């Protein structure tokens, strides 16, 4: 109950309205005076949390995909010519490296 009451106080400070203070006071008093009302408010709070848990991850993942990953994938396709060798005509997916390694290459590998 205390978290909900403090949250409404912050909403009141940000929005400069009076009604969140009244809700904060009512929620705080209900939580202190009645176990029945307190349990009902807690039940509603947890149901709201479950609803947000079903909706918000999908929205956040969709936004991350279309704002970050999709443009990077498009730029990668435009700027490269088959880096994974997926097109036909390759005898093997492996590529040979003809690099001479020195002692310094193994000192700080990461």
C-alpha positions as CSV (number, residue, x, y, z in Angstrom):
1,X,0.0,0.0,0.0
2,X,2.8,2.4,0.8
3,X,4.3,2.0,-2.6
4,X,1.0,2.9,-4.3
5,X,0.4,5.9,-2.0
6,X,3.9,7.2,-2.6
7,X,3.4,6.7,-6.4
8,X,0.3,8.9,-6.3
9,X,2.2,11.5,-4.4
10,X,4.8,11.6,-7.1
11,X,2.1,11.8,-9.8
12,X,0.7,14.7,-7.9
13,X,4.0,16.5,-7.8
14,X,4.7,16.0,-11.5
15,X,1.2,16.8,-12.7
16,X,0.5,19.6,-10.2
17,X,-3.0,18.3,-9.7
18,X,-4.8,17.6,-6.3
19,X,-6.7,14.4,-7.1
20,X,-3.6,12.1,-6.8
21,X,-3.1,13.3,-3.3
22,X,-6.6,12.4,-2.3
23,X,-6.2,8.9,-3.9
24,X,-2.8,8.6,-2.0
25,X,-4.4,9.5,1.3
26,X,-7.4,7.1,0.7
27,X,-5.1,4.2,-0.3
28,X,-2.8,4.8,2.6
29,X,-5.6,5.0,5.2
30,X,-7.4,1.9,3.7
31,X,-4.2,0.0,3.9
32,X,-3.7,0.9,7.5
33,X,-7.2,0.6,8.8
34,X,-8.7,-2.5,7.0
35,X,-7.0,-5.8,6.2
36,X,-9.9,-6.7,3.9
37,X,-9.6,-3.5,1.8
38,X,-5.8,-3.8,1.9
39,X,-5.9,-7.3,0.5
40,X,-8.3,-6.3,-2.3
41,X,-6.1,-3.3,-3.3
42,X,-3.1,-5.6,-3.3
43,X,-4.9,-8.2,-5.4
44,X,-5.9,-5.5,-8.0
45,X,-2.3,-4.2,-8.0
46,X,-0.9,-7.7,-8.7
47,X,-3.5,-8.2,-11.5
48,X,-2.4,-4.9,-13.0
49,X,1.2,-6.2,-12.9
50,X,0.2,-9.4,-14.6
51,X,-1.6,-7.5,-17.3
52,X,1.4,-5.3,-17.8
53,X,3.7,-8.3,-17.9
54,X,1.7,-9.7,-20.8
55,X,1.6,-6.5,-22.8
56,X,4.8,-4.5,-22.3
57,X,7.5,-7.0,-23.2
58,X,5.9,-7.5,-26.6
59,X,5.7,-3.8,-27.2
60,X,9.3,-3.2,-26.1
61,X,10.7,-6.1,-28.1
62,X,8.8,-5.0,-31.2
63,X,10.2,-1.4,-30.8
64,X,13.7,-2.7,-30.3
65,X,13.4,-5.0,-33.4
66,X,12.1,-2.4,-35.8
67,X,14.1,0.6,-34.5
68,X,17.5,-1.2,-34.1
69,X,17.8,-4.7,-35.5
70,X,15.8,-4.3,-38.7
71,X,17.8,-1.2,-40.0
72,X,21.1,-2.9,-39.1
73,X,20.1,-6.0,-41.0
74,X,19.1,-3.9,-44.0
75,X,22.3,-2.0,-44.0
76,X,24.2,-5.2,-43.7
77,X,22.4,-6.7,-46.8
78,X,23.0,-3.5,-48.8
79,X,26.7,-3.2,-47.9
80,X,27.9,-6.8,-48.2
81,X,28.0,-9.5,-50.8
82,X,27.0,-12.8,-49.3
83,X,29.3,-12.8,-46.2
84,X,27.9,-16.2,-44.9
85,X,28.3,-17.9,-48.3
86,X,24.7,-19.0,-48.5
87,X,24.4,-18.8,-52.2
88,X,25.0,-21.8,-54.3
89,X,28.4,-22.5,-56.0
90,X,30.5,-22.7,-52.9
91,X,32.3,-26.1,-52.3
92,X,32.5,-25.5,-48.5
93,X,31.2,-23.0,-45.9
94,X,34.7,-22.8,-44.4
95,X,37.2,-20.2,-45.4
96,X,41.0,-20.6,-45.3
97,X,43.0,-18.0,-43.4
98,X,46.6,-17.5,-44.3
99,X,47.6,-15.5,-41.3
100,X,51.0,-15.8,-39.6
101,X,50.4,-15.5,-35.8
102,X,52.9,-13.8,-33.6
103,X,53.5,-14.2,-29.9
104,X,51.8,-10.9,-29.2
105,X,48.6,-12.2,-30.7
106,X,48.1,-14.6,-27.8
107,X,49.0,-12.2,-25.0
108,X,45.6,-10.4,-24.8
109,X,43.2,-12.6,-26.8
110,X,40.1,-10.8,-25.8
